[in-house]
Amino acid sequence: MNHMPMVKDLPVAERPREKLLAKGAQSLNNAELLAILLRTGTKEDSVLHVAEKLLAQYKERGLASIVNLSPHEFSKIKGIGTVKAVTVLAAIELGRRLAEQTAELRTVIEKPRDIVDYVMPRFRYKTKEYFIIMLLNTKHHVLAVHSFYWQG
């Protein structure tokens, strides 16, 4: 039996979409943000409860756990089908690309931390080790980055 109220039964100020509009996206917790992407729940569970079940199912690494899920793995949660899984995966990919673009805007490498900042968005959620080669010119501008899956 579900003890969580449906979103329509929540006070307007506590509904994820309305809360985002009133207070900004940063005011929402992870389940509320996912609920906006998922849009609807099931007859038994509110969309917030479906989002919380998804986060609980893959909680070992927190929110980062869902980054590498396949649409099939998403659909193990009742209330998440292919369309909802694809929507969440598309949002994750947009976030990854934004983080990568931000790193690419700074093309000068002056210290080791700059290398980490540059490559981390690309490799943060990889589950295998990679060997990375970064090519710089004499002014320390990044010319190219190549990565190879480490099979050693």
Secondary structure, DSSP 8 states (H G I E B T S, - for coil): ---S--GGGS-GGGSHHHHHHHH-GGGS-HHHHHHHHH----SSS-HHHHHHHHHHHTGGGGGGGGTT--HHHHTTSTT--HHHHHHHHHHHHHHHHHHHHHHHH--B--SHHHHHHHHHHHHTT-SS-EEEEEEE-TT-BEEEEEEEE---
